[in-house]
Amino acid sequence: GAGVSQSPSNKVTEKGKDVELRCDPISGHTALYWYRQSLGQGLEFLIYFQGNSAPDKSGLPSDRFSAERTGGSVSTLTIQRTQQEDSAVYLCASSLDGGSVDTQYFGPGTRLTVL
Amino acid sequence: SQQGEEDPQALSIQEGENATMNCSYKTSINNLQWYRQNSGRGLVHLILIRSNEREKHSGRLRVTLDTSKKSSSLLITASRAADTASYFCATDASGGSNYKLTFGKGTLLTVNP
């Protein structure tokens, strides 16, 4: 079946602009995760959605970052007033029902470049 | 701070040789997972080992876990050029929020044909 998809695959923007990154999880997966991978860094957890529960936003680096998940499926990560340090690959993952024994399936990522 | 730290940072071997990568972590965990990443994009889940397990096999992969030393190793036997990728260990936090994986910076494996 279809895996996790993300769009766009690449995004180049100017400093100060807002960007929206989209994630389509695997159908039937109730848990959705966003991670960020910066050059030379490991993956940083950003946010976690599970069903109708309040999301865990503890990894969002600043209030310029927000995410929502509509209808328990598609998720959008929004970065307002982008800065150069926001340049990174943003990875989305989904899993069946959350929890650490639940395999997280990753999308191909969106490479964001802020000029 | 990074929970998992892999070493070496980079490893170059010849096809057919074995590759061993190590991971150390700092806090108690429920599980440890290994992922592969090709070309800096999506990650592929390889194997999960629970904290009460010491060794696990999957095809050419062998993972060990030593909770007393807070370390794990990933062995790839009879490597192939297609194994060239970055390999990451990921740990969860025991207790609440165990969905939150913490990744190390990875080991870049190059398998030369």
Interface residues (C-beta under 8 A of the other chain):
Chain A: V4 A31 Y33 Y35 Q37 G40 Q41 G42 L43 F45 Y48 Q50 D56 S58 G59 V89 L91 A93 S95 G98 G99 S100 V101 D102 T103 Q104 Y105 F106 G107 P108 G109
Chain B: Q2 G4 N30 N31 Y35 G40 R41 G42 L43 V44 H45 L48 R50 F88 A90 D92 S97 N98 Y99 K100 L101 T102 F103 G104 K105 G106
